[in-house]
Amino acid sequence: MDIGKIRADFPALKEWTYLDNSFVGLIPRQVKEGYDEFIDEWVNLDIKGDRTILSGWLGKTNKLRGMVADFVGAMPHEIAFTMCTGAGINVVVNGISWEKGDNVVFPEWEHNPLDTTTLRRNGVEIRALKAKDGRTEVADLEKIVDDNTRLIEVSQVSYVNGFRFDLKEVADIAHEHGARVLVDATQALGVLVTDVGKDGVDFLSAAPYKYLMGPAGLAFLYVKEDALSELEPDRIGWKNQIWEGDRAEEPPEDNESAEKFEYGTIHFQGVYALEKSLEYINGIGMEAIEKRVLELSGYLWNEAHDLGNEMYTPEGTKSPIVSFFEPNASEVASKLMAEKVKVTGREAHGGHIRASPHFYNTKAEIDRLIERYRDIVS
Ligand SMILES: Cc1ncc(COP(=O)(O)O)c(C=O)c1O
């Protein structure tokens, strides 16, 4: 990995020590070129043959569907484009035919917890797993799962302190009880190698504007092939229903494809941008990215630990996110920002600083964060 060359692709790094990818990732100039390509095509009406501007956008979307599928180990017809992580989670929750007495299980610190109107209206019991010492262990999760559990939701990486689940273990527990597992992968994609097939995940929802260095306003949902028929689309529009005269015709082709959840025009400019993000990341390679980020975050954990602060991220967590307790978290984060060092300061859980490097960061930048932090709090 030629870090000097890579860093030149991220204009913001000239000015910033940017260690806040779990908040919003930086995008390289190549992704901006994707955005520009979309606008240039539209402004100049750059269409050829019988390709209209819309058919061009839809063609690009289907190409991206294949790229996203490859990226997470899925098949193209298992991918639906959505607006955000929460939109994909709602497709799953609203698409299941719930029965009174069903229950759902999730760790208490989920970013988009399964505590929804649909579930409450259907008399579904909501079971949240308490975190202990910064961990929500699979063994404790298993204790609150039973044969009435229909859905278990976990984040691949906790946005709070980077805690990670072994997705295969969670999926195995879910399947033993006839339940499905839904993964929020927004804090993982682009930094951890993800393979839905290998892990046996049923649903995965993710937004690309963090470590995937992609657009905001476009996201995707993976629905395992054998779960497609269990989910009814909760929203209807021109793309998944044809209404001719006085009756709805059979839905267009591919009813048994996740595309049935796409009901209208999507964020096509984001499609152009995400294609470039994936090309960029694939060009480096996910294994190499994961290795480098975990090295950097391991270094960061040790340095933060040496400050003497209590760590929120449990020791040994192999995660892109490192959090440590700091009672004046917001104020400290603002002071760091004034010095062009960007991390997140959260008041929740007694206050903590959350830092999250990406492959373009360096140990020298982590040293700068630690030094500036030490000066500010001393
Ligand atoms: C775990 C997790 N999921 C999802 C999101 C974003 O949700 P959405 O894409 O619905 O805006 C975040 C943002 O911080 C997050 O940390």
The ligand as a MOL file (V3000), in Angstrom:
LIG
                    3D

  0  0  0     0  0            999 V3000
M  V30 BEGIN CTAB
M  V30 COUNTS 16 16 0 0 0
M  V30 BEGIN ATOM
M  V30 1 C -24.3430 1.2300 13.4100 0
M  V30 2 C -24.9230 2.3270 12.5850 0
M  V30 3 N -25.9130 2.0490 11.7410 0
M  V30 4 C -26.4660 2.9910 10.9720 0
M  V30 5 C -26.0400 4.2980 11.0110 0
M  V30 6 C -26.6610 5.3140 10.1210 0
M  V30 7 O -28.0240 5.0480 9.9340 0
M  V30 8 P -28.7370 5.5220 8.6330 0
M  V30 9 O -27.9690 4.9740 7.4640 0
M  V30 10 O -30.1090 4.9230 8.7510 0
M  V30 11 O -28.7670 7.0060 8.6190 0
M  V30 12 C -25.0070 4.6420 11.8930 0
M  V30 13 C -24.5260 6.0410 11.9780 0
M  V30 14 O -23.7640 6.4250 12.8220 0
M  V30 15 C -24.4460 3.6380 12.6890 0
M  V30 16 O -23.4430 3.9170 13.5220 0
M  V30 END ATOM
M  V30 BEGIN BOND
M  V30 1 1 1 2
M  V30 2 1 2 3
M  V30 3 2 2 15
M  V30 4 2 3 4
M  V30 5 1 4 5
M  V30 6 1 5 6
M  V30 7 2 5 12
M  V30 8 1 6 7
M  V30 9 1 7 8
M  V30 10 2 8 9
M  V30 11 1 8 10
M  V30 12 1 8 11
M  V30 13 1 12 13
M  V30 14 1 12 15
M  V30 15 2 13 14
M  V30 16 1 15 16
M  V30 END BOND
M  V30 END CTAB
M  END
